[in-house]
Amino acid sequence: MRIFIGLVLVAISIYFFSWWGLLSFLVVLPFIGWKDRYKGLLPTNQTSGQTTDYNAAQGIANETTKSFMLMQNILVKTSKKVTTTPELLTMLNQLRDDLRTEKTDNDELSDKELLQTFVQQFSTTFPNWQGEYVILSDLINNNFL
């Protein structure tokens, strides 16, 4: 309701003061007072409550330092689409090797299970990379046994 009233106030001020009426946004925005200003005025399809779990992230970083850094690099390169599939596979192979050396309790897991488990753990800790996790999961399912 506040948004509607705010937009009506802006429209009226534009009507009476022409382009100077746009300055009424400075008055209207605090009046609207929505909680998530950084997300914008109109609601989006973003799911709320999905934020980084910093305690879990610190735990992963402490347990698997090299793998943690490599996984972050993989996600960034995947999101920017600057790598090819063979390069991603090479990075996933390196991730697998790092996980094997850093985590001693994963000897009974296959390469596919080891990578999927780590990606799943990373996904729950950093939920804002869902598109990249889908790409990585497809690569892992199709190229590892």
C-alpha positions in Angstrom: 0.0 0.0 0.0 2.9 2.4 0.8 4.4 1.7 -2.6 1.1 2.7 -4.3 0.8 5.9 -2.2 4.5 6.7 -2.9 4.0 6.3 -6.7 0.9 8.4 -6.6 2.8 11.2 -4.8 5.6 11.0 -7.4 3.1 11.1 -10.2 1.3 14.1 -8.8 4.6 16.0 -8.2 5.7 15.3 -11.7 2.3 16.6 -13.0 2.6 19.8 -11.1 6.4 20.4 -11.2 7.3 18.6 -14.5 10.8 17.1 -14.3 11.5 18.7 -11.0 8.9 16.4 -9.6 11.3 13.5 -9.8 13.0 15.0 -6.8 10.0 13.8 -4.8 11.6 10.3 -4.9 13.9 11.6 -2.2 10.9 12.1 0.0 9.0 9.0 -1.1 11.7 6.4 -0.7 12.1 6.8 3.1 8.3 6.9 3.3 8.0 3.6 1.6 10.6 2.2 4.0 10.8 -1.4 2.6 13.2 -3.7 4.4 15.3 -4.9 1.5 16.2 -1.7 -0.4 19.1 -3.3 -2.1 16.8 -5.8 -3.8 14.8 -3.0 -5.5 11.3 -1.7 -5.3 9.4 -4.5 -7.0 9.5 -8.1 -5.7 11.6 -10.6 -7.7 11.6 -14.4 -7.8 14.6 -14.6 -5.4 14.0 -17.0 -2.6 14.5 -15.2 0.7 16.5 -16.7 3.5 19.2 -18.2 1.3 22.4 -16.6 2.5 25.9 -17.8 3.1 26.4 -19.8 6.3 29.7 -18.2 7.4 30.3 -20.7 10.2 30.0 -23.6 7.9 32.2 -21.8 5.3 34.9 -21.3 8.0 34.6 -25.0 8.8 35.1 -26.0 5.2 38.0 -23.6 4.8 39.7 -24.9 7.9 39.2 -28.6 6.9 40.1 -28.4 3.2 41.9 -25.2 2.5 43.2 -25.9 -1.0 39.9 -27.5 -2.1 38.0 -24.6 -0.7 40.0 -22.1 -2.7 39.9 -24.2 -5.8 36.1 -24.6 -5.6 35.7 -20.9 -5.3 37.8 -20.4 -8.4 35.8 -23.0 -10.3 32.5 -21.3 -9.3 33.7 -17.9 -10.4 35.1 -19.1 -13.7 31.9 -21.1 -14.4 29.8 -18.0 -13.6 31.8 -15.8 -15.9 31.9 -18.5 -18.6 35.6 -17.9 -19.2 36.5 -21.6 -19.2 35.8 -24.5 -21.5 34.6 -27.9 -20.5 38.0 -29.5 -20.8 39.4 -26.8 -18.5 36.6 -27.3 -16.0 37.3 -31.1 -16.1 40.9 -30.4 -15.4 40.0 -28.2 -12.4 37.6 -30.9 -11.2 40.3 -33.5 -11.4 42.6 -31.2 -9.4 39.8 -30.7 -6.9 39.4 -34.5 -6.6 43.1 -34.9 -6.0 43.1 -32.1 -3.4 40.2 -33.6 -1.6 41.8 -37.0 -1.5 44.9 -35.5 0.1 43.2 -33.2 2.6 40.4 -35.5 3.8 41.5 -38.9 5.0 38.0 -40.3 5.6 37.1 -40.4 1.9 39.0 -43.4 0.8 35.9 -45.6 0.4 34.1 -43.0 -1.8 34.3 -43.1 -5.6 35.6 -40.0 -7.4 32.0 -39.1 -8.4 30.7 -39.5 -4.8 33.5 -37.5 -3.4 33.0 -34.6 -5.8 29.2 -34.7 -5.4 29.5 -34.7 -1.7 31.8 -31.7 -1.7 29.7 -29.7 -4.2 26.6 -30.5 -2.1 28.3 -29.3 1.0 29.5 -26.2 -0.8 26.0 -25.6 -2.2 24.3 -25.6 1.2 27.0 -23.3 2.5 26.9 -20.9 -0.5 23.4 -21.1 -1.9 23.8 -18.2 -4.3 25.6 -20.2 -7.1 22.8 -22.6 -8.0 23.2 -22.3 -11.8 26.9 -23.1 -11.5 26.3 -26.1 -9.2 24.0 -27.5 -11.9 26.7 -27.2 -14.5 29.3 -28.8 -12.2 26.9 -31.6 -11.2 26.3 -32.4 -14.9 30.0 -32.5 -15.5 30.6 -34.7 -12.5 27.8 -37.1 -13.4 28.9 -37.5 -17.0 32.7 -37.7 -16.6 33.5 -39.4 -13.3 32.9 -42.9 -12.1 
